[in-house]
Amino acid sequence: MKKQFWVLGFLAFGFLSWVTGAMASQDPVLTQAQGEVMILSSPQSEAHEQVPPGFIRSKFEGKYYLTKKATVGDRLPIEGWLRTLPGARARLIYPNGDQLNVGPASFLKLQSEQKSSASASIKMEYGMIRAIISKSGPRNQFKVRTPSAVMGVRGTDFVVEASGKNEQTSLTLIRGTVTLQPEGLKSAKEIKTGETAVAEVKKAPETFQTSKIELKRALVLTEKTEKQAASEPIPEAVRKLEEQAKTTTVRDIVQYATSPEEKAKLEKLAQQSADVASLNAAVVQMQVAKAPVSSPGSQRILEEIKSQTKRTDLQLKDLEKDPYQKYFEATQE
């Protein structure tokens, strides 16, 4: 029953209290969405007896969920899954401005490392995310887990792509530091700004200089999503989260500047950027200009993306109908 409380509370108290409660609880809020984005929540061992309007029952990995089409202002609770169909994208923002930009055909769950959403980690079955996590914020021990690796974040801007075919994980550092530990190995490797690494189970990570190819793929996650219809204005609480995200990002990029000249350039870039999405895209564009055209690992990553096929080892079974038939298609380029 406790796990159903957030759903019932949403229905009872409405949209604004939903967003406000999310901010107070440290859960990330969906501030941008394009295409079909789903949230699976309220996991329990038996099927829910009552299904609120707008929800359906679903089952995944032996647990039953209440599933709905996500809309701006929804929050992703601990143990809740976020799913984007091919062509869809989403952005989640925490109260302090930390961000999760989720790419097409992705499936991830918010987990807790210490029974606190402030120390949450991400379990990503497959797909692509770009995260901006402040190293001075509450998630400075943030982790991202994929089927083939665990990444320890110490405050950074990074892109993770998890393949669904041979459980390959690629990690690109826009700025900062991340430790990368493949499943089955005891040691981790430190990945730094300007580096991309590829990890597979029980294999030492391969690291190479980030090229234009990886950076341009990262731009998919920072393009502005479609604006809401004029009849659906953005709630004030959501607008403030977007503003906080930009403030956090500006502070982060300036902190990582390697010279006074670069700091001044980044500050000017921040002033010229209308919002956090524009700023995040501009930061990558700066790196594209000076990155090599390709690198030893670029072709390998692209070939793996193109060869992805439907996954059969993960089964999402809806109890009433099957809305997930497209879910396990390959990530769109």
N, C-alpha and C positions, 0 to 999 in steps of 0.2 A: 504493500500500500504506500509506503514512504516513497518508493521510486515512481509512483504515479502522481505524486503531489504537484510536481512542476507543471504537468499537463493540465490537471484540474485547476490549478491556480491561474494558469494562462486563460483558460476559458472563463473563469469566474471574475477575475480582476481586469482583464483586458490587456491590450497591447502595451500601453505605456508602463504599467506596473511590471509587466514581463521584462521589459528592457531595464527598468530601474533595479529590479531584483537581481538581474544578471550582473549589473555593474557592482552591486553590493557584494555579491557572492564570488566575484572574480571569474565567473564563467565568461568566455568570449562571446561576443554578439555578432551576428551576421549583419554587416553593414552594406555589402554589395553582393548582388547575385545576378547571374545571367544564365539563361537556359534552365534545365530541370535540375534542381538541387533538393536532396532529400535529407531528413534527419530521422535517425532511428534512436529512440530513447526508451526510458523506463524498462530496462531489461529485467526479466524474472524467469524462474524455472518453469512456470506454467503459463498457458495462454491467458491473456487478460480477459476477464469476464465481460467488462464493459469497454467499448471503443468510442471515445468522444467524436463528435462531428469533425470531419476533415482528416481523420486518422484511419489507418488500416492496420491489421495485425500482420506481423512478419516474423520469420524465424531465421536465425543465423547462428551457426556454431553452437547449437543446442540451447540457445536462449530465445525467449520471445520478446518482441519489441512492439511499441506503438510507433508507427511511421507516418510522417506527414511531408507534404511538399513545403520546403523551407521558404520563408519570406523574410525580407529585411526587418530586423528587430528581434528575430528569434535568437535564442541562445543555445549554445552547444554544452550540455551538462556533462559532468564526469561520467564516464562509461557510455556516453552517447556517440553514435557514429554519424559522420557526414559523408554523403555520397553525391558526386557530380556525374551526370551522364556525359557521353562524348559531346564536345562542343560547349559544355557548361563550365562556368567558373564562379568562384565565391571568395569573399574576403571576410575574415573573422578578426575582430579587434578586442583586446583585453582592456580593462579600465585604465591601465597605465600607458596604453598606446602600443604594446607589443602586437604584432600582426601575423596572421596566417593567411597567405594568398594561395588558394587551392585551384589547381589546374583542371583541365577536362579529364573525364573518366578516372576519377580518383575516389578512394575509399579509405577513410581514416577514423580513428577513435581517440577521444580525449581520455587519458588515463591519469591516475594520481600516483606519484612516487611516495608521498608521505601522508596520504589521506587528506590532502589539502589541494584545492584547485590551483592555488598560487604556485605550487611546485609540480604542476601537471606535466605529463609527457604526451607524445603523440605516437600512436601505433598506426602505421600506414601499411595496409595490405599491398596496395600498388597505386601508382599515379604519380603526381608531381605537386610539390608545394614550394613556395618561397616564404621563408619566415624572417621577420625582423624582430629580434629578441634583445632587449637592452641588458647589457652586462651589469648595470647597476640596479636593475629592477627585480621583482619577486621571482622571476623565472631564470635566474642566472645559473641554475643547475638543470636547465631544461634538457630533455632527451627526446630523440626521435628514433623509433624502432621500426625496422622493415624486416621482411622475412630473411634477409641476408646480413644485416648489420645493425649496430647500435651506435648512435652519434651523440656525443656529449657536447652541449653548447655552452659556451662561456660568454655569451653576448655577441651577436653577430648578425650578418645578413647573408643568408645561404639558400641554396636551392637543392632539394633532394628529389630524385626521380627513382622510383622502385619499379623494376620490370616484373611482369607477371609470368614470363616464360621460364627463365632459368634462375630467377630470384637474384638478379643483378641489381645493385644499387649504385647510382652515381651521385656524387656530392660536389657542388661548385660553391666556392667561397667568394662572395662579392666583397666582403670585408669581415675581419675578425678571425677567430680560431675555433675549430671544431675537432674533437677527437673522434676517429673512426675505427670501430672494432668489428671486424667481420664475425659472424656467428661461427662458433667452433674454434676460434683462436682466443688465447688469453691476453695477448698484447694489443694495444691500440696505437694508431698512427695519428700524429697531429697534422691537420690540414690547415693551411694558412691562406691569407688573402691572395687572390690571383691563381689559386691552384684548383684543379678538378681531380677527383679520385674516383676510381671504380672498384667496388668491392663485391666479392662473391663468397659463399659459404666455404670456410676452411682454407681460404686463399688470402695471401697478403695483398693489401690494396695496391693498385697501380696509381701513381700520381703523375700528373703532367700539367704544364702551363695551360691555363684556361684560354680557349680560343674564341674567335668571333662566333663560331657555331654554338657553343654552350651558352654564351651570353645572349645571343639572339633568341634562343629557346626560352631563356629566363624572362625575356620581354613579354612572352605570352601571358605570364602571370602578373604583369604590372600594367597591361593595357586597361584603360578605363572601361568599366562595364556599361551596359546600356542604362541611360537615365530612366528614373521612374516616370510614369505618366504624370501629367500635371494634376490629375485627380487624386494622386497618391503622393502627397508631399512627404519628404523625409522627416521623421520625428526629430524633435530637438535633441533628445538623448543620443540618437544615432549620429546626428551632425556633430555633436560634441566629441563623440568617440573618434570620428574621422579627424577632427582638429587635434585631438590629443595624440593620435597616431603620427601626424605630421610633426608635431613638437618633439616627440620621442625620436623620430627618424632624423630630424635636423640635429639634435643633440648628439646622436650616435655618429653620423657621418663626419661632423666637425671633430669629434673626439678622435677619430681614426685618421685624420689628416696627417700627412708625413712632413709637411713644411708649411710655413706661413703663407706662401703663395697658393698652395693647394687649399688651405683653410679658407682663404679669402674667396677663391673660386667656388668652393662648395657653399659658402654662405650666400654668395650672389645667386647661385643656382637655386637655393632654397627660397629666396625672395621671389624669384621668377616663376616658381612652381605654384600653380593654383591650389593644388591639393596633394595628399600623400601619394596617390597613384601616379601623378605627374612627376613628383620628386623621385619616387622609386625607379621609374622608367628612365629619368634623366641621369641618375647615378650609373645605371647600367650602360647607357649610351656613351657616357664618358669613357668607360672601360673598353667598349667596343672599338672606339677610335684608335686605341693603342695596343689592342690584343692581336696576336698572330692570326692569320687567316684560318689555320687549322692546327691540330696537334696530334700526337701519336694515338691518343685515345678517342678523338672525335669521331672517326669513321666507325669505330667499334660500337660506340653508343648509338649512333644513328642506325646502324645495321640491326642492332638489337631491338630498337623501337619499331622498325619496319617489319620485323619478323614476329612481333607479338601476335598471339592468337587468343581465342576465347579460353578462359581458365575453366577447368573442369574440376579442380581439386577443392575449390571453394563453392559451397552451395548456399544460395539464398533462396529459401522457399517461402513464398507468401501463402498464408493459410486460406485466402479467399480468391485471390487471382495472382497473376505473375507480372508485376510491373517492372521487374528487374531483368528482363530478357536481353536488353541492350547493355546492361551494366558491365559485363566482362569483355566488352570489345576493346581493341587496342587503343592506347592513348593517341589522340589526334595530334598531328604535327602542325 
